[in-house]
Amino acid sequence: LALADTMTYLQRNKKISILIDMATLTGAILVALGTQACGVFFNDEEVADDLIKAGEESLEKGWKMPITEEYREDIKGKEGDIRNTGSARWGGSGKAAAFLEHFVEEGTKWAHIDLAGPNGPGNRPGFGAQLILSYLRAKSA
């Protein structure tokens, strides 16, 4: 919930229009993408495309991933609005992204970069730093 709290704080207090988080939440993205690419979940195609391009330029590859209605439904809670896990382990990275998406406020463009594969043990510590720098350079040009 620390990441969700941070996302909410930034949107409400810093009046940002684009929010990009980078995290390893479940490790499930490894099943889909292995260790060579991060998963990019998003609510805005332009932000996602810009991140994928930045990944290509920085040699830190990203791949667009879906957040389906089924993932959103599966994290609905009984005691609260949502829960941080689905009813089954399959689709864990998408369900984790759906959980984060719940904290994205209307009008905010958002992307979640799931770093579990390339940033895992024995892989590429620090993966994502060059990707986000490339993205920011392109946006400031």
N, C-alpha and C positions, 0 to 999 in steps of 0.2 A: 504493500500500500504506500510505501514511501515514494515510489515513482508516480503513482496516481496523485498523491498529494502535491508533488512537485509540479506535475502537469497542470493541476487545477490552480495552484498558486501563480504560476507564470501567466496563465491565461487571464486570470482575474486582476492581477496586480501589475503586470508588465505590459499588458495590452498587445500581445504578440499576434501576428496574423498567420505565421507558420510555426509549427511545433514539430521537431524531429527528436525522437528519443532513440537511444541505442542501448540495448540490454540483452542479456541472456536470461530468459525466464524459465523455460522448461527443458531445453536441450532437444526438444522434439524436431526442430528444423533439420537436425543432422540426418534424420530418416529421409527427408525430402531432398536435401541439397548436398549432403556430405560436408566435407571440410573446405571446399573450394569457393563457396559463395555464401553470402549472407542473404537472409530473406527480407524483403521490403514489403511490408503491409502498409496500406495507405487509404486515405479518403479523397485524394486529389491526384488525378493522372499526371498533371504537369510536375508536381513535386516528385512523384515516383519516377517519372521519366528523367528528370534532372538528376536525381540520385543515382539511377542506373548509369547514366552517361558519366557522372563523376566517378563512379566505381570503375568504369572501363578506362577512363583517363588515368586513374591512380593505381590501376592494377589490383583493386580491391572490389572484385565482382559482386554485384547484387542481382537478385532475381525477384521479379514481382510475384507476390503471393496473395491469394484471395482471403477475404473475410466474408464467409457465406452467412446467409440467414440461418442455416442450420447451426453454425457455431454460436451465433448470437442467441438462438433459442436454447442451446444446450447449457449455456452459463447462467440462465435465469435461475434465481434462487427461490427457495420456499420460505425461508425465514427473512431474507432481505431481497433487495432488487436483483442483485447478481451474486454469483459466487466465483471464486478464482480458479475453478477447475470444472471440467465438463463431467458428464456421466460415464465416459469411456476415455481411455488414453489416446485413442486415434484422433488425429487432427489437433494435437496439443498446442502446436505453435499458433495455429489459426485461432484457437479458443483463447489463448493468452492474449493475442492481438485484439480479439473481440472484447476482452476484459478491459484492456487499455483504452480502446475506442470509446468505451462507455464514459470516460473522463474527458473526452474531447468535446469542447463546447461548440455550439452552432457558429459557423462562420470561420472557424479555425481550420486551416489546412494542416494536415498531420501525416506523418509517416513514422512507423516503428521499424527500426532496423534490428533484426534478430541476429545477433553475432555468435550464437552458440557454436556453429560449425567451425568457421575459420579462426575463431578466437579461443578455442578450447585447448585443453592441455596438450602440449607437444605440437601445436599448430602454429599460429601466427599471433602471438600476444601483441596487443595494440592495434589489431585489425580494426578498421573503421576510421582511424584518425586521419589518414590520408584521404579517404573517401569524403569525409565531411569537410576537410580543408579545400579539396577540389570543388565541392559543391558551393562553398562560401565564396571562393575566388570567382567562380562563374557568375554568381549572383551579384557580386560587387563590381563586376566589369561593366 
